[in-house]
Amino acid sequence: MSLKTSTLTMEKRLEKSKADQVMQASVAKAQDMQWEKREGARQKLGNWEGWRDLGEQIRQQVLNHLPDYLDEFANNVAERGGHVCFAKDAKEARAYIEKVVSDKKAKRIVKSKSMVTAEIDLDQMIEKMGLQVMETDLAEFILQENDWDEPSHIVFPAIHLNRDNVQDIFKRKLGYTGDNEPVNEARKAREVMRKYFLQADVGITGCNFAIADQGLINLNTNEGNADLTIGIPKTHIVVMGMERIVPSIKEAEVLDNMLARSAVGQDITTYCSFVGPKNNDENDGPEDFHVVIIDNGRSEALGTPLQPVLQCIRCGSCLNVCPVYRHIGGEGYGSLYPGPIGISLTPVLGGYEEFHDLPYACSLCAACDATCPVKIPLHEIITEHRKIMTNDLKMGRGSFNDMQMRVIGAGTGSPFLFNGAMTFAHTGMKMLSHKKPIVVKNLYNNGGFMKMGPGMVKGWTDVRDLPIAPKASHTFRRWFKKRDK
């Protein structure tokens, strides 16, 4: 898997998402449940807005002095006996990891969930080397067994599957004979994974935060699989984005608290680990410790209006409040990173030619801004992407959509044209409408709604009831002028 997860056009992806009722029900249920858990856990901290301010300050401080913190971290890793590779892109990162794995003559590799390893297509590289690799996060394990299915959420990658789907996958791939109870399905996965852990030669993990002044990495998990990935194999490879760094453990403590509450509604994750090379007085841990720090386009955002997107701590909270994500799920975006953060980050990493549709998969409601624990102005970043594509890159100029938007802009920008449109809206929309009996969701004007729409309007009318506009004499503006002073 790489940054791009689908070869389908956005229109085809959305058609597929709209037809997936299991996914839509699962996402809606998860969003509703996470809202209660998340808000309850945040309230326990007290003064959540103050915590958000602090989180934002920590992340901005790091980004404004990123080269210094990266140097400090690399030097401290080296002092502990570890190795650091700065990789410009996915190719350089894969080449370094391939060399380490080859030098160790490794045959089996275990991984704990890391979106960056998926971003650089690491699993496929390992398999091409003829080696065995196993994802040990339960959700990622399920996706791997389901023929490397696409993840659909940053924190809950298998959210689009239900217990019956998992039962079927395990029956086909693992010979599972049990029922669809999640606890029994998890036991089967643990049975398979535990044997593999004990045979693994190399463990690969991601990194929630790298501690600059200690040369350690900070990992948060709820299953303990990351600790086994680190503790059993003699070689540990960490793969991290260059922005995932904090000055000290003090700042990591703040962000760990905010991450757990925002991601899964917990006070703290079950396993909060700080890891580095094995010390001489320790019985377990990696004897050979490598950190691969990846740029892969991130530095292009530094010093620009897009820089705040690098503040992200990957909690997925923005996905859990997004109305667009609720309807199309993660796979509708065609990117490894879905939802508002995916819309904001993916064009930075993959470019506008490949992901020009993504910034328009957003209603700009700004619910994501309000929930982000580190106060990323996501809807402003999405707007900035649109400005760059339209004004700087001239993308979409001359297209039918561009023509429609220019006509709409001219009409809404001219009082004369706008008032004329309001006057004739009732008659014009009535020509594209269809009468139905009165229902609650389509109450006005005896249930009239637009049956079809031209161009971009079709995307709206396909899934919404759009009532016919009131007659010009009945509009709010007319009433407002005639009201009693």
N, C-alpha and C positions, 0 to 999 in steps of 0.2 A: 504494500500500500504506500502511496505517496501523498503529497498535499492535495492533489486532485483525486477524488474518489469515484468519479463517474465520467463516462464519455458521452452521456446523454446531454442534450440541450436543457436549459432550465425549464422550458415549457414542458418537455417530456418528463423531467424529474417531478415537476409539480403535479402533472396528471397522475403519475404513479403514486405520489404521496397522498393525493386526494382520495385515491381508491383504496388505500391501506387503512382500513377501519381499526384493525388491531393496534397499529402504531398510534393512531390519533387518540384512541381511548387510553392507551398506556401513558402517553405524554400528558394528556389532560389530567389524569389521576395523579401522576407524579408531581406535576406543577402545583396542584391543589394541596397535596400532602406536604410538599416541601415548603410551601408558604407558611403553614402553621408551625412547622418545626423550626424553620429558619428564624422567623420573627420571635418565637419564644426563646430560642437560644441567644439571640442578640439582646433581648431585653434583660437577660440575666447579667450581662456585663454592665449595664447602666450607661447612660450618655452615649448611645451608639454613634451619634453624629460626631462626637468628639473623637471616638475611636477611628471613624472614617477619615477625619482630618489628619490624625496621626499616621494612619496607613498611607494616605496620599503623600504626606511629607517624606516618609521613609522611602517610598518608591521613587519620588522625584529626586531626592538627594542622591540616590544610587545612579539614576540615569544621567543626571547632570555631571557626575564624576565617574562614569562607568570605567574608563581606561585605568584609573587609579585603583579602583576596587578589584578589577580583574587581575591586575599585576600583583596586588597584595595577596589575593587568594591563591594565585599560581605559585608565588614564592613560598607561601606557608604549606601548600600541598607538597612541594618539593622538599621542604625541610622535614616533613613527616616521612619522606621516602616514597612519595607517590609521583605520578607523571601527569603532565597536562599537555593537551594538544589543542591549539586554537585552529579551528577549521573554518575556512572562508565560506564553504558551501557544503551541500550534501555529499558531493563526490569526494572531497578531501576527508570528511568525517568517516565515510564508509571505508576509504582506503586505509586510514589509521586503524580502525577497528578490525578490518580484515587482516592486517599485519599482526596485530596482537593475538588474534585468535589462531592464526596460522603458526606463529612462533610457539604458542602453547600446545600445538597439535591437538586442539580441542575437538571433541566429537559431539558433545551435548552442551547446549546452552539454555539457561533459564532466564526469563525476563520478568521484571515487575513493570507494571504499566508505565509507559512513557510515550506521550504524544509526539515528542521530538524524534524518537526512533522510528515512529510511523511516518513522520514528516520526511525523513531522509531515506525511507524505503529499506530499512535495515533488515527486517525479517526475510524479505525476498532475496536479499544479497546472501544471507546466511544459508538459506535453502539452496541457492545456486552453487554454493561452495560444497554442497553435499553433506552438510551438517544438519543435526536435528535441533530445532528450537521450540521452546514451549513458553507460551504466555501464561503467567501464573496468577494474575489478577482474575478472579472468577469470571467477570463479564468478558474480559478479553479472551480468556480460555474458551468460553462459549462461542465467541465470534470466530476464533481460529478453527474450532471444530466444525463450524458452519461454513467451511470453505472460505475462510478469511472474509467473512461478512464485514460490511462497512460499519464503523462506530457511528452512533447517532447522538452522542452527548459527551461533553468533556469529562464529567464525573461518573455518569451512568451510561457507558457506551452501548450496553445492550438493552436500553430502555424500550426499544421498539419490539422486543420479543416478550412473550408471556411464558408462564410455566409449562404450558402445553407445547409451545415451540421448543423449549429446552429439552423436554422429555423426548420429543421426536428426534432432535439432534443427537442426544446421547444414545438413543436406541440405535440409530444408524451408524454412528461413529465409534461408540465405546461399548456396545453390547449391553447397554443398560436395560434391566428388566423391571425396574421399580416403577412407582407411581409418579404423579406430577407434583408431589409435595416438595417445595423448595429445599427443605432441610435434607431430604433424601437425595435430591439431585446434587446438592452441595457436597454431601458425603462421597458420592461417586467421583466428583471432580477432585476432591482431596485425596481419595485413594489413588487416582491416576497420577496426580501431581507429586505426592509425597515420594513415590518411588523414583520419579524423575529427578527431584531435588538431590537425592542421595547419589545420583550418578553424574551430576552435572560437573563440567570442567570449568565453565565460565558463567558468571552471573552478570547481567546487564540491567541497570535501573535508570530511571530518570532522576530528577532532583527537584524538590519543591523550592528549596533555597540553599544557596552555597554561602557558607559563613566566611567572610573575607579574612577576618583577623585570626581565624583558627585553622583554616585549610580543611574544614569539614563540610559534609553535605547533610542537609536536613530532609528527612523523608517522613511523610504522613500517610499511614495506611490503616485500614480496618480489618485486614485479614491476616496480617503477619507474614504474607508471602514475600514482601520486600526484605524482611529480616532474614528469612531463609535463603533468599537469593544472594544476600550479602555474606551471610555467616558460614555457608557450607562450601561453595566453590572457592578455590584458592585465588582465583583471579576475579576482580570486580571492575567493571567498566561503567562509568557514569556518563550519561549523555544529557547535556543541558543546553538550553538556549542561553546566550550570553547575558541576557538581562536578569536571569534568575539568581540574583545575588543580594545579600544584605551585609551591612558593615560588621555586625557582631551577633552573638546569641541573644542579646537583649532585644534587638529588632526582630529577630526570628521568632521570639516568644510572642511578640505583639501580633505578627502576621499569622502565626500558627493558630492563635485564638480566633482571629477573624476568619481565617480560611475554613476551619472546622464548622464554625457557626453558619457561614455563608454557603458552604458546599452541601452539608448533610444535616445541619441543624443539631450538631453535637457540641458539647462544651469543649471537647478536645478529641482528637482521633484516638482510636484504641492503641495504636503504635505511633509514637512520635520519636523518631530515631535520629541520632547524630553520628555520622559514620566517617571514618577515614581509614588509612592503612592500619593493619593489625599491629598493636604494640607488642613488645617483647614479652610482657607479663600477661598477655591475653591468650586464651585457649582457642578462640575461634575468631573469624574475621578474615578479610582478604590479605594474603601475603603480597600480592601484586595489585596495585591500585592505580587506575587510569581515569582521568577526567577529560572528556572531549567537549570543549566549549564551542558552540556553533553560532556563527553569524547568520548565514543563509538569508541575507536580505534585511536583517534587523537593523543594521547600522544605517541603512538608507533613511530610516525614520528619525534618527537622532537629529536634533536641532531643527526639526520641521514641525508644523502643526499636527503631524501624525505621531509624534513622540509619545504622548500619553498612553497610546495603545500598549506600549511595552511595560506599563505599570501592572498589567494583569497578573494575578496570582492563580489563575485557572481554577476558580471556585465554581464556575458554571452558574452563578446566581442570576446572571443576565438572561440565560436561556430559560430559567425557571419562571420568568415573568413576561417573556416575549410572546405577544399574540400571534406573530407570524410563525415562530417556531412551534407553537401549540398546534397549528394546522398542517404544517409541512414536515415536521420532524427534522432530525439531523440530516438524513439522506437527501432531502430536498435541496440542500445547499450545494451538494457536489464537492464539498471541501472537508478536509479532515477536521477543521475547526468550524463548527456550525454556529448558528445564532448570532446575536449582535457582536460578540467578540470575534467570531469567524468572519463576519462581514467587514469588520474593521481591520483585522490582522492579515487575512489571506491575501488581499491585493498587495500588501507590503512585501510578503514573502514570495508570492507567485506572479506578480505583475498584473497589469490591467488587461492585457490581450487575452490572457487565459481566464480571468475572473471578472470581466467587465460587467456581468449581470448582477453579481452579488450585492453591490451597494444599493441596488434598487429593491432588494428583498427586505424592505424595512418601511414601516409606516411613520417613522420619526416621532413615535409617541413618547420617547424618552423614559419609559419605565425602567429600562436598563441602567440609565444614569442614576436613578433614584435608589437602586438596590446595590450598585457596585460598592464593595467594601473599601476600595481604594480610590473611589470617586473619578473613574475614567469618564470623560464626557463623550460617551460612545456615539450618541446621535450627532454630535458636532463633527466627530471624526468621519462618520458615514457621509455627512453632508460635504465635508472636505474632499472625500474621494470623488463624489459626484462633480464637484467644481473642477478638480484636476482633470478628470476625463473629458468634461465638456469644454472648459476654457483653455486648458493647457495642451491637452492631447487632441482636441477637436474630434473626439470619438462620438459617433452617432450623428454628426452634422449631416444634414441633407436626407436623413432617413424619414420614413413616414411618421414614426413616433416623435422625432424632432419637430416635424412640421406641425403635428397636433399640439405639442407643448407651446410652440411659438404662437399659434392661433389662440390657445387658451390664455397665454401670457398677455397677448395684445388685448384680448377681450376683457380680462379682469383688471388690466392696468388702465383702461379707459372708462371713465364714468359713463360716457355716452353709450359705448358698446355694452358695458355691463348692465346698465339700466334697460337697454333694448333686449338683452338676453333674458333678463328677469321678466320682462313684459310678455315675451313670446315663449317662455319656458314651458308653460302649461300645454300650449298647442303643440309645440315641437316634440315634447316627450310623450304626449298622448299618441302620436303617430307610431312610436316604437314600443307601445305598451299593450298589455293584455288584461282583460277584465277577469277577475276571480271573485268568488264570494268573500265576504269580509272575514279575515282571520286576525288574530292578535298581532302577529309579526308583520302584517301588511294592512294596517287598519285604514290608513288615509285613502280617501277617494274610492271607496268600494273595492279596495284591493288592487288597484292598478299598479303594475310594476313593469319595468323595462325588460322585455323578453330577449332582446339582443342589443348589442352595442357595437359601434364602429371602432376599429383599431384597439387602442389600449383600454377603452371602456369595456370591451368584451371580458377582460380579466376580472373586472368588478361585477358585471352583471351575470356572469356564469355562476357566481356563488352567493349573490346577495339579492334581496328584494329591494328594488329602488322605486319608491312611490313616485307617482306623477306629481310634479310641482303644483302648488296651489295657483289658482287664477291670480292675475296681477292685482286685482282689486282686493284679494284676500291675503296678501303677503304681510309679513311682520313690519316691513318698512312703511307700507301704507297705513297699517294700524297705528304705528308709532307716531306718525305725523298727525293723525286725527284724534289721538288720545286726549283726555282731559289734562290740562297743565297742572 
